[in-house]
Amino acid sequence: MSRTGYGLFGLLIAAVLASAVAVVYSKYLSRKHFAALQELHAEQERIAIEWGRLQLEESTLATHSEVEKRARDGLKMHLPAVSEVVVIRR
């Protein structure tokens, strides 16, 4: 082989090695991003479950009996007696 043949061969070897390193690095990044994606999917599922739980809790707290119970216990409200009712007419 001539001197230029060795130089070209060396250049091709360097290109193949650089390509191999690039493939390995690309695979590493791919796995890293896939792991992050899996974590985000798990978080999305946890948030969806929490959202459903909160909607159920909201519907429970918004029932008439629950509102009345909180008004009686927390705010000390009661149904007015007939003597407490005042009718205002124009």
Wavefront OBJ file of the C-alpha trace (Angstrom):
o trace
v 0.000 0.000 0.000
v 1.094 3.506 -0.623
v 1.318 6.301 1.880
v -2.024 7.771 0.737
v -3.601 4.293 1.031
v -2.534 4.066 4.675
v -3.812 7.578 5.284
v -7.191 6.763 3.711
v -7.354 3.489 5.657
v -6.595 5.339 8.903
v -9.245 7.916 8.075
v -11.821 5.189 7.438
v -10.947 3.467 10.718
v -11.348 6.787 12.560
v -14.709 7.361 10.819
v -15.932 3.874 11.777
v -14.860 4.388 15.402
v -16.508 7.826 15.510
v -19.671 6.305 14.054
v -19.621 3.522 16.654
v -19.219 6.027 19.492
v -22.068 8.089 18.034
v -24.334 5.015 17.887
v -23.555 4.101 21.494
v -24.178 7.680 22.657
v -27.418 7.844 20.664
v -28.619 4.590 22.262
v -27.708 5.932 25.701
v -29.729 9.105 25.105
v -32.624 7.071 23.747
v -32.757 4.923 26.890
v -32.408 7.960 29.121
v -35.303 9.735 27.396
v -37.419 6.582 27.426
v -36.924 6.250 31.188
v -37.943 9.885 31.644
v -41.007 9.274 29.465
v -41.994 6.274 31.586
v -41.699 8.388 34.742
v -43.903 11.063 33.195
v -46.515 8.473 32.224
v -46.523 7.145 35.790
v -46.916 10.682 37.136
v -49.745 11.343 34.681
v -51.516 8.225 35.918
v -51.053 9.260 39.564
v -52.437 12.712 38.789
v -55.437 11.232 36.956
v -56.202 8.999 39.952
v -55.879 11.979 42.313
v -58.172 14.046 40.052
v -60.814 11.319 40.130
v -60.548 11.102 43.911
v -60.923 14.864 44.242
v -63.963 14.898 41.949
v -65.559 12.175 44.057
v -64.777 14.100 47.231
v -66.224 17.284 45.747
v -69.447 15.544 44.753
v -69.713 14.074 48.260
v -69.156 17.424 49.963
v -71.651 19.184 47.692
v -74.643 17.030 48.673
v -77.485 18.816 50.438
v -77.128 16.742 53.588
v -73.403 17.503 53.856
v -73.948 21.240 53.323
v -76.711 21.260 55.929
v -74.565 19.311 58.406
v -71.660 21.737 58.000
v -73.994 24.721 58.346
v -75.467 23.344 61.577
v -72.210 22.144 63.140
v -69.633 24.588 61.833
v -71.653 27.782 61.529
v -74.223 27.043 64.266
v -77.088 27.738 61.855
v -80.593 26.423 62.436
v -84.032 26.545 60.895
v -85.744 29.691 62.181
v -88.738 29.335 64.469
v -91.981 30.916 63.380
v -91.372 33.780 65.815
v -87.983 34.490 64.158
v -89.381 34.827 60.649
v -89.900 38.397 59.450
v -91.836 39.049 56.258
v -91.005 42.270 54.456
v -93.497 43.664 51.980
v -93.180 46.591 49.691
l 1 2 3 4 5 6 7 8 9 10 11 12 13 14 15 16 17 18 19 20 21 22 23 24 25 26 27 28 29 30 31 32 33 34 35 36 37 38 39 40 41 42 43 44 45 46 47 48 49 50 51 52 53 54 55 56 57 58 59 60 61 62 63 64 65 66 67 68 69 70 71 72 73 74 75 76 77 78 79 80 81 82 83 84 85 86 87 88 89 90
